[in-house]
Structure formats: structure tokens, C-alpha cells
Amino acid sequence: MTDDPRKPGLDRKLISLTEPHEVRSWTENLGCSETQLRDAVKEVGNSAEAVRAHLAGKLKR
């Protein structure tokens, strides 16, 4: 995502955890908690595709 909340979607390939609006947007988009998002990024990196796949496996359990 972008650092400017008025321009969403410019960088949808990477997850940034430094901006509160981005964290909120990603948790809503991925259907997870902030803790789950942060743990996933820590485990697989900030690629949105990798985090999405990682969470899909974890959240189905």
C-alpha cells in the first residue's frame, strides 16, 4: 500500500506495518487480527501474496 491514505492500492504487493491506516486496511482485507498480520509478516516477509497464503492455511484450522 501507499503511505498516503488518499491513494490506496498503489503498492498492493507489499505489506507495511509502519502506518496504522495500512495495518488496519490489511487486517480488514485479509480477515485477520493485527497480531496475526504481524506474526505472518515476521514469518514469511512482507509480500502480500506470501502473507495471504500463510494466513489462509492458519485461519482455516
N, C-alpha and C positions, 0 to 999 in steps of 0.2 A: 504494500500500500504506500501511499504517499504521506509525507509529513503534513500536508495541507488538507485538513478535513473537508474542505470545499471541493477537492479534486480527488474523489475516491476512485480506486481501481487503476491508477496509473502504473503501479507495480504490484500486481496481484501474485507474482511468483515468489515473493519473499515475505516472510513474517517479521515484523519489527516489534519488539516488546518494550521499546523505549517511550512510545507515545500512548497515553491512556486511551485516546479515541481509536487507535489501531488495535489495541488489545481487546477493547470492547467489540469492535467490528469483527475481529477474527473469532472471538468466542461465540458471537451470535451466528456467524456464518458457518462455523464448524460444529455448533451444538455442543460445546464443552465448557467447562469452568476455566477460570483464569489459571488455576493451579494445574489443571490437565494440559492446557496450552503451553504453559511454561515448562512443564516436565517433558512434553513431547519435543519442544524445540531443543531442550537440553540433550535429549536422547538422539534425535535424528537430524538436528540442524534447522536452519530457518527456511528451508524450501517448503513452500505451501503444499506442493504435491506430496512430499515425503511426510509432512505432518498430517495431512489429510489421510493418507494411507495408514499411518501409525495409529491415529485416533480411531479410524474405522475398525481396526482389529481390537483395540482396547475397549471401545464403547459398546461393542456387540456382546461382550462377555457378561 
